[in-house]
Amino acid sequence: MKSLDEFVKKKRYLICVDSDGCAMDTMDVKHIRCFGPCMVKEWGLEEWQDQVLKRWNEINLYSMTRGINRFLALAQALTDYTIFYNGPKCGASAPDHAHFQAGNKGFMPIEKDWREQVAGKVADYSEATLWYLNDAPRATLVIEAVNKKHAAALFDIIYHSLDIKPGDDEPMMNVLAWYEDEKWIVCVFPREKHRPACYTAEGDANLLSSPASVDLGGVFITPVEKDFLKITAEDIAQILSEVSLSAEDFHRVRQRIKEKI
């Protein structure tokens, strides 16, 4: 074989060896010198640095699932927190700004209520299950998994089942994840648009609402007092219906996921 273009897959796995046959440990230095300390610095965890880094390294270096999806590893390390991600143009403060943060676990209704809103199962994926919720006007998928590798693989299938809009680099989505009872719970909210019409409306029709992960999780944020005083349940339903996938598009996404599995 002269090039990778001629490679024919024969096995489900690939073994790579360094040019001199050495076994290399590149994971320890990444986590001990970079990933862990950067997390402590970024989120101001210096007061708890020793405990946080010990837990981080146990999960990412010395567990059976070391080296697997960092987002899920973070949820497992910070079990008092819910991790959330807002994609570009998905409710973050600027269209090209991606939010990746953690907040106190349990303050969003969806964390406690999602099981009661399950409409059905999309698919099983080994030790992970994908559910969809009956919570229109939101469009919500929930991964429930006891295996981090299978949770990450299922998320990858969801990711590649969503459309990428012209000019964008990734599908529009918001994500919440937490770890409890030896399971990962990941809520994925596919989106249709960045902001509702009321965001740029004039006069009384204006509401400065740009919902992201926390809003989709059930805690609706109004940064301006006038909006807090006048917003109604009908307003919120309209806002969510504009930024979320329609029922028809959400159904198509679930079908694509089933076909890929």
C-alpha positions as CSV (number, residue, x, y, z in Angstrom):
1,M,0.0,0.0,0.0
2,K,1.5,3.3,-1.1
3,S,-1.0,5.7,0.4
4,L,-4.0,5.8,2.7
5,D,-6.2,6.2,-0.3
6,E,-5.5,2.5,-1.0
7,F,-6.3,1.3,2.5
8,V,-9.0,-1.3,2.8
9,K,-10.7,-1.7,6.1
10,K,-10.6,-5.4,7.3
11,K,-10.9,-5.0,11.1
12,R,-13.0,-2.9,13.5
13,Y,-10.0,-1.6,15.3
14,L,-6.6,0.0,14.4
15,I,-3.3,-0.6,16.1
16,C,-0.7,2.2,15.8
17,V,3.0,1.9,16.9
18,D,5.6,4.6,17.1
19,S,8.4,4.4,14.6
20,D,10.8,2.8,17.1
21,G,8.2,0.5,18.6
22,C,7.9,2.5,21.9
23,A,4.8,2.6,24.0
24,M,4.2,6.3,24.8
25,D,2.2,7.7,27.7
26,T,1.0,11.1,26.4
27,M,-2.2,11.3,28.5
28,D,-0.6,11.9,31.9
29,V,1.3,15.0,30.9
30,K,-1.8,16.5,29.1
31,H,-4.0,16.1,32.2
32,I,-1.5,16.8,35.0
33,R,0.2,19.8,33.3
34,C,-2.6,21.2,31.2
35,F,-6.2,20.1,31.2
36,G,-6.7,19.9,35.0
37,P,-4.9,23.1,35.9
38,C,-6.6,25.0,33.1
39,M,-10.0,23.9,34.4
40,V,-9.1,25.1,37.9
41,K,-7.9,28.5,36.6
42,E,-10.8,29.0,34.2
43,W,-13.5,28.4,36.8
44,G,-11.7,29.8,39.8
45,L,-11.4,26.6,41.8
46,E,-8.1,27.3,43.4
47,E,-9.6,26.9,46.9
48,W,-10.4,23.3,46.1
49,Q,-7.6,22.6,43.7
50,D,-6.2,19.5,45.4
51,Q,-9.5,17.8,45.7
52,V,-10.6,18.8,42.2
53,L,-7.4,17.7,40.5
54,K,-7.4,14.4,42.4
55,R,-10.9,13.6,41.2
56,W,-10.2,14.8,37.7
57,N,-7.1,12.6,37.3
58,E,-8.8,9.5,38.9
59,I,-11.5,9.7,36.2
60,N,-9.4,10.6,33.2
61,L,-6.2,8.8,33.9
62,Y,-6.8,5.8,36.2
63,S,-10.4,4.7,35.5
64,M,-11.6,2.0,33.0
65,T,-12.9,4.8,30.8
66,R,-9.8,7.0,30.8
67,G,-9.4,9.0,27.6
68,I,-13.1,9.2,26.8
69,N,-15.2,12.4,26.1
70,R,-14.1,15.3,28.3
71,F,-17.6,16.8,28.5
72,L,-18.9,13.7,30.2
73,A,-15.8,13.4,32.3
74,L,-16.4,16.9,33.6
75,A,-19.9,16.0,34.6
76,Q,-18.6,13.0,36.5
77,A,-15.9,15.0,38.2
78,L,-18.1,17.8,39.2
79,T,-21.1,15.9,40.6
80,D,-22.6,18.9,42.4
81,Y,-22.9,20.7,39.1
82,T,-24.8,20.5,35.8
83,I,-22.6,21.2,32.8
84,F,-24.0,23.2,29.9
85,Y,-23.0,24.1,26.4
86,N,-24.5,26.8,24.2
87,G,-23.5,26.4,20.6
88,P,-22.7,29.5,18.4
89,K,-25.9,31.4,17.6
90,C,-27.7,29.4,20.2
91,G,-28.7,32.0,22.7
92,A,-25.2,33.0,23.9
93,S,-24.4,36.7,24.4
94,A,-22.9,37.1,20.9
95,P,-23.6,35.1,17.8
96,D,-20.1,33.7,17.5
97,H,-19.6,33.1,21.2
98,A,-19.9,29.6,22.5
99,H,-20.8,29.2,26.2
100,F,-19.3,26.3,28.1
101,Q,-20.1,26.5,31.9
102,A,-21.2,24.7,35.0
103,G,-24.0,25.6,37.4
104,N,-25.3,24.3,40.6
105,K,-27.1,21.0,40.1
106,G,-30.9,20.9,40.7
107,F,-31.9,24.5,40.0
108,M,-33.5,23.7,36.6
109,P,-36.9,22.0,36.5
110,I,-35.9,19.6,33.7
111,E,-33.3,17.9,36.0
112,K,-36.1,16.7,38.3
113,D,-39.0,16.4,35.8
114,W,-37.6,14.9,32.6
115,R,-38.6,11.3,33.4
116,E,-42.2,12.4,33.8
117,Q,-42.2,14.0,30.3
118,V,-40.8,11.0,28.4
119,A,-42.9,10.5,25.2
120,G,-41.0,7.5,24.0
121,K,-37.7,5.8,23.3
122,V,-35.8,6.7,20.1
123,A,-33.3,3.8,20.4
124,D,-31.0,1.8,22.6
125,Y,-27.3,1.9,22.0
126,S,-25.7,-0.8,24.1
127,E,-25.5,0.6,27.6
128,A,-27.1,3.9,26.6
129,T,-30.7,4.8,25.8
130,L,-32.0,7.8,23.9
131,W,-35.4,9.2,24.9
132,Y,-37.5,12.1,23.5
133,L,-39.7,14.2,25.6
134,N,-43.3,15.4,25.3
135,D,-42.4,19.0,26.1
136,A,-43.4,21.1,23.1
137,P,-42.7,23.8,22.1
138,R,-39.2,22.6,23.1
139,A,-37.6,19.7,21.1
140,T,-35.7,17.6,23.6
141,L,-33.6,14.5,23.4
142,V,-32.3,12.8,26.5
143,I,-29.4,10.4,26.7
144,E,-29.4,8.1,29.7
145,A,-26.2,6.0,30.0
146,V,-24.2,3.9,32.5
147,N,-21.3,3.7,30.0
148,K,-19.5,6.9,29.1
149,K,-18.2,5.6,25.8
150,H,-21.7,4.6,24.7
151,A,-23.1,8.0,25.8
152,A,-20.5,9.8,23.7
153,A,-21.1,7.5,20.7
154,L,-24.8,8.1,20.9
155,F,-24.3,11.9,21.1
156,D,-22.1,11.7,18.0
157,I,-25.0,10.0,16.1
158,I,-27.3,12.8,17.2
159,Y,-24.8,15.4,16.1
160,H,-24.5,13.9,12.7
161,S,-28.3,13.6,12.3
162,L,-28.8,17.4,12.6
163,D,-28.6,19.8,9.7
164,I,-25.8,22.3,9.6
165,K,-27.1,25.6,8.3
166,P,-25.2,27.4,5.4
167,G,-22.2,29.3,6.7
168,D,-22.2,27.5,10.1
169,D,-19.6,25.0,11.3
170,E,-21.8,22.8,13.5
171,P,-25.5,22.0,14.1
172,M,-27.4,24.5,16.3
173,M,-28.0,23.0,19.7
174,N,-27.9,23.5,23.5
175,V,-26.7,20.8,25.8
176,L,-27.1,20.0,29.5
177,A,-25.3,17.1,31.3
178,W,-25.1,15.8,34.8
179,Y,-24.0,12.7,36.6
180,E,-26.2,11.0,39.2
181,D,-26.9,7.4,40.5
182,E,-23.9,6.1,38.4
183,K,-25.5,7.4,35.2
184,W,-24.9,10.3,32.8
185,I,-28.0,12.3,31.8
186,V,-27.5,14.5,28.7
187,C,-30.3,16.7,27.4
188,V,-29.9,17.9,23.8
189,F,-32.0,20.7,22.5
190,P,-31.8,21.0,18.7
191,R,-32.5,24.6,17.5
192,E,-34.0,26.3,14.5
193,K,-32.8,29.8,15.0
194,H,-30.7,32.0,17.3
195,R,-33.2,34.5,18.6
196,P,-37.0,35.1,18.4
197,A,-38.7,37.9,16.6
198,C,-39.4,39.8,19.8
199,Y,-35.7,40.3,20.5
200,T,-35.5,43.0,17.7
201,A,-39.1,44.1,17.8
202,E,-39.9,47.7,18.6
203,G,-42.2,49.2,21.3
204,D,-44.3,47.1,23.5
205,A,-43.6,44.0,21.4
206,N,-39.9,44.0,22.4
207,L,-38.7,41.4,24.8
208,L,-34.9,41.0,25.2
209,S,-35.0,37.2,25.3
210,S,-32.3,35.0,23.8
211,P,-33.0,31.6,25.3
212,A,-30.1,29.2,25.9
213,S,-29.5,26.0,27.9
214,V,-30.7,27.3,31.2
215,D,-33.9,28.8,29.7
216,L,-34.5,25.5,27.8
217,G,-33.9,23.7,31.1
218,G,-36.9,25.6,32.6
219,V,-35.4,28.7,34.2
220,F,-36.3,31.6,31.8
221,I,-34.0,34.5,32.1
222,T,-35.0,38.2,31.5
223,P,-32.0,40.5,31.8
224,V,-34.2,43.6,31.7
225,E,-36.6,44.4,34.6
226,K,-39.4,45.6,32.3
227,D,-39.4,42.3,30.5
228,F,-39.5,40.4,33.8
229,L,-42.6,42.3,34.9
230,K,-44.5,41.9,31.6
231,I,-43.5,38.5,30.2
232,T,-46.3,35.9,30.1
233,A,-46.5,32.1,29.7
234,E,-47.8,32.7,26.2
235,D,-44.8,34.9,25.4
236,I,-42.4,32.1,26.6
237,A,-44.3,29.5,24.6
238,Q,-44.0,31.7,21.4
239,I,-40.3,32.3,22.0
240,L,-39.5,28.6,22.5
241,S,-41.6,27.7,19.4
242,E,-39.5,30.1,17.3
243,V,-36.1,28.9,18.4
244,S,-36.8,25.2,18.7
245,L,-37.3,22.6,15.9
246,S,-40.9,22.2,14.7
247,A,-42.7,18.9,15.5
248,E,-42.2,17.8,11.9
249,D,-38.4,18.5,11.8
250,F,-38.0,16.9,15.3
251,H,-39.7,13.8,14.0
252,R,-37.3,13.7,10.9
253,V,-34.3,14.0,13.2
254,R,-35.5,11.1,15.3
255,Q,-35.9,9.0,12.2
256,R,-32.4,9.8,11.0
257,I,-31.0,8.8,14.3
258,K,-32.8,5.4,14.1
259,E,-31.4,4.9,10.6
260,K,-27.9,5.6,11.7
261,I,-28.1,3.2,14.7
